[in-house]
Amino acid sequence: MKEKIQQLAREYHADTVAHRRHLHMHPELSYHEVQTSRFIADKLSEIGIPHQEGIAGTGLVALIEGKNPKKNVVALRGDMDALPIQEANQVPYRSQNEGVMHACGHDVHTSSLLGTARILHSLRDHFEGTIKCIFQPGEEKLPGGASLMIEAGVLDNPRPASIFGQHVHPPLRAGMIGLKPGIYMASADEIYVTVKGRGGHGAMPHDCIDPVAISAQMIVALQQVVSRYCDPATPTVLTFGKINSSGGATNVIPNEVKLEGTFRTMDERWRDDAHERMKKIAESLVRSMGGACEFNIVKGYPVLYNHEELTRRTKKWAVEFLGADKVVDLPIRMTAEDFAYFSQAMPACFYRLGTGNPERGITSPIHTDTFDIDESALETGMGLMAWLALKELEKNY
């Protein structure tokens, strides 16, 4: 079976590259993946795979049934939204949508899952059980398309016993993968703060309540939530990445300042405690300096947990498929992924697909305007995912 999957992955590689390039040229933002969804549906229909459209908006689900389809079910997930980034790459498949780019590799995830589905469909007479392929919108924007698809019943009828997901990883060479069992990626919350004061002439701060100075003190004070209240063994990050004032100039103190930030951690209980601490610190400090504060936290994606036994199996099977030198262990990441919602609902494994090629200059990180991949990674991505799905079906018999 391994050799057959590898053969089909090589055979379907050119088509999968073409699919990836089409998607890369026509990226769509979160929850607006209308043409992307249409493209996926058309390709599934061409292959002959039954599917359902319009789940949580633009999401799709395809079912590949082998013999005795009710015996077991395994799910595979690929996300399909893009980012609001203007592409700088000068390549034939450069984004044609101004200000929108597949800078996080979701074009790779989608085209790879299409290739995986095609492989599994070709082998449907050689396995028992059902593979559920989930094409998910809106990973890049809260509340996260995974949560919306789960609410819409994507994990029902039939319900999978486990789920796999993959994500591009430029630091790893194409042909490799990386994984980590247990807690892997952080939760991610958005913070929106308005500090209100009383503006006036910059030369007469004694007549004002300066929200800029108050905001600076607040930012420094809030870092104590990380440095003084958090267990050092619990990775935690608090970052404010945006500060704007209403008016203001070199000699004008504004009336208010707006701040936006992110809070990330690896512990759900501490996450809730930290929210309360941040709010109390901010409001009390601002009030003590004569201002007023609106401190809002939008709770985002939870901690992503890779089921330990499933991930150990995945590593073993990946070594069988790729070779031991192509499979590496990874550290935790403070980035976040809405695949975490799936990992909270069932045994899940989220691994990294190597896409880099230093010799060809393909090294740019994700979320940058020069991100690109070594497209040989698509052969690895679709072949390995098909192999993992079938091995997991076998294991659960």
BELSULBEL-V140063 format. One record per residue. N is the residue number from 1. OMEGA is omega as a letter, one per 20 degrees, with the letter a starting at -180 (NA if undefined). D_FIRST is the distance of its C-alpha to the first C-alpha in Angstrom with 2 decimals. Layout:
n=[N	N]
omega=[OMEGA	OMEGA]
d_first=[D_FIRST	D_FIRST]
//
This chain:
n=[1	2	3	4	5	6	7	8	9	10	11	12	13	14	15	16	17	18	19	20	21	22	23	24	25	26	27	28	29	30	31	32	33	34	35	36	37	38	39	40	41	42	43	44	45	46	47	48	49	50	51	52	53	54	55	56	57	58	59	60	61	62	63	64	65	66	67	68	69	70	71	72	73	74	75	76	77	78	79	80	81	82	83	84	85	86	87	88	89	90	91	92	93	94	95	96	97	98	99	100	101	102	103	104	105	106	107	108	109	110	111	112	113	114	115	116	117	118	119	120	121	122	123	124	125	126	127	128	129	130	131	132	133	134	135	136	137	138	139	140	141	142	143	144	145	146	147	148	149	150	151	152	153	154	155	156	157	158	159	160	161	162	163	164	165	166	167	168	169	170	171	172	173	174	175	176	177	178	179	180	181	182	183	184	185	186	187	188	189	190	191	192	193	194	195	196	197	198	199	200	201	202	203	204	205	206	207	208	209	210	211	212	213	214	215	216	217	218	219	220	221	222	223	224	225	226	227	228	229	230	231	232	233	234	235	236	237	238	239	240	241	242	243	244	245	246	247	248	249	250	251	252	253	254	255	256	257	258	259	260	261	262	263	264	265	266	267	268	269	270	271	272	273	274	275	276	277	278	279	280	281	282	283	284	285	286	287	288	289	290	291	292	293	294	295	296	297	298	299	300	301	302	303	304	305	306	307	308	309	310	311	312	313	314	315	316	317	318	319	320	321	322	323	324	325	326	327	328	329	330	331	332	333	334	335	336	337	338	339	340	341	342	343	344	345	346	347	348	349	350	351	352	353	354	355	356	357	358	359	360	361	362	363	364	365	366	367	368	369	370	371	372	373	374	375	376	377	378	379	380	381	382	383	384	385	386	387	388	389	390	391	392	393	394	395	396	397]
omega=[a	a	r	r	r	r	r	r	r	a	a	a	a	r	a	r	r	r	r	a	r	r	r	a	a	a	r	a	a	r	r	a	a	a	r	r	r	r	r	a	r	a	r	r	r	r	a	a	r	a	r	a	r	r	a	r	a	a	r	r	r	r	r	a	r	r	r	a	a	a	r	a	r	a	r	a	r	r	a	a	a	a	r	a	r	a	r	a	r	a	a	a	r	a	r	r	a	r	r	a	r	a	r	r	a	r	r	a	a	a	r	r	r	r	r	r	r	r	a	r	r	a	a	r	a	r	r	r	a	r	r	a	a	r	a	r	r	r	a	a	r	j	a	a	r	a	a	r	r	r	a	r	a	a	r	r	j	r	r	r	a	a	r	r	r	a	r	a	a	r	r	r	r	a	a	r	r	r	r	r	r	r	a	a	a	r	a	r	r	a	r	a	r	r	a	r	r	a	r	a	a	r	a	a	r	r	a	r	a	a	r	r	r	a	r	r	a	r	r	a	a	r	r	r	r	a	a	a	a	r	a	r	a	r	a	r	r	a	r	a	a	r	r	r	r	a	a	r	a	a	r	r	a	r	a	r	r	a	r	a	r	r	a	r	a	a	a	a	r	r	a	r	a	r	a	a	a	a	a	r	a	a	a	r	a	r	a	r	r	a	r	a	r	a	a	r	r	a	a	a	r	r	r	a	r	r	a	a	r	a	r	r	a	r	r	a	r	r	r	a	a	a	a	a	a	a	a	r	a	r	r	r	r	r	a	a	a	r	r	r	r	a	r	a	a	r	a	r	r	a	a	r	r	a	a	r	a	a	r	r	a	a	a	r	r	a	r	a	r	r	r	a	r	a	r	r	a	r	r	a	a	r	a	a	r	r	a	a	a	r	r	r	r	a	a	r	NA]
d_first=[0.00	3.81	5.49	5.02	6.18	8.60	9.78	10.56	12.21	14.30	15.13	16.28	18.00	21.39	21.64	20.75	23.44	25.83	25.23	25.88	29.00	30.32	30.03	31.60	34.46	35.13	34.93	36.49	37.95	37.03	37.54	38.37	34.89	35.98	34.79	31.58	30.85	31.82	29.51	26.48	27.53	27.96	24.52	22.92	25.16	24.19	20.49	21.64	20.77	23.64	25.30	28.56	30.85	33.91	32.77	35.16	36.39	33.75	30.58	27.79	25.11	22.23	20.37	16.97	17.05	14.38	15.73	18.45	18.74	21.40	19.52	18.62	18.84	17.63	19.50	18.94	22.15	23.45	27.20	29.05	32.71	34.57	37.57	41.26	41.17	42.50	40.00	41.46	38.67	39.76	36.52	35.97	33.96	36.65	37.39	39.79	40.81	43.77	43.44	39.85	36.79	33.15	34.18	31.76	28.56	27.97	27.36	24.35	23.18	23.68	22.19	19.10	18.70	19.29	16.50	14.13	15.53	15.03	11.28	11.05	13.67	11.86	9.03	11.87	12.01	8.71	9.88	13.40	15.69	16.85	16.27	19.72	20.14	23.59	25.40	28.41	31.85	34.46	32.85	35.67	38.57	39.85	39.33	35.70	33.58	31.30	34.35	35.42	32.11	32.07	35.67	34.70	32.24	28.88	27.56	28.81	27.85	25.16	25.38	22.32	21.97	21.04	20.76	19.41	21.37	21.54	24.60	25.47	27.14	29.22	30.17	26.61	25.46	22.80	19.44	20.40	20.45	23.01	23.51	26.15	26.28	29.36	31.91	30.67	32.69	36.28	37.98	39.92	43.31	45.66	49.35	52.16	55.70	59.06	61.98	65.33	68.57	71.70	71.81	74.71	76.08	74.13	77.46	78.39	75.45	77.97	78.45	74.71	71.78	69.27	65.71	64.33	65.78	64.75	61.16	61.03	62.28	59.81	56.79	57.92	58.69	55.32	53.58	55.18	52.77	50.08	52.28	54.47	52.87	49.17	47.82	46.95	43.63	42.61	41.57	43.69	44.67	47.53	48.05	50.49	49.42	51.98	55.77	58.06	61.73	63.74	66.16	67.38	68.45	69.86	72.95	71.70	70.21	67.96	68.11	64.49	61.25	57.73	54.81	51.06	48.63	45.48	45.08	41.84	41.06	38.47	40.48	41.05	44.25	45.77	44.78	47.09	49.84	49.72	50.15	53.40	54.64	54.10	55.91	58.83	59.24	59.21	61.58	64.03	64.20	64.73	67.35	69.16	69.53	71.00	68.04	65.70	61.94	59.23	56.05	52.98	49.47	46.64	43.92	40.54	36.98	36.53	35.00	31.23	29.81	26.28	25.57	25.65	23.18	20.58	21.18	20.90	17.46	16.55	17.96	16.09	12.64	13.98	15.10	11.77	10.39	13.81	15.88	18.89	21.31	19.73	20.12	23.73	25.91	28.20	31.68	32.95	33.95	37.10	35.59	34.55	31.87	32.11	28.53	30.71	31.70	28.16	28.08	31.36	30.07	26.89	24.55	23.44	21.92	23.23	22.11	23.36	21.67	23.42	25.14	28.00	29.07	32.53	33.06	32.92	34.97	32.28	33.44	35.29	34.71	33.65	36.63	38.41	39.49	37.72	34.25	31.48	27.97	26.16	23.94	21.15	20.49	19.18	16.07	15.53	16.61	14.53	11.20	11.97	13.32	10.40	8.31	11.57	12.12	9.18	9.97	13.55	13.25	11.98	14.78	17.36	17.03]
//
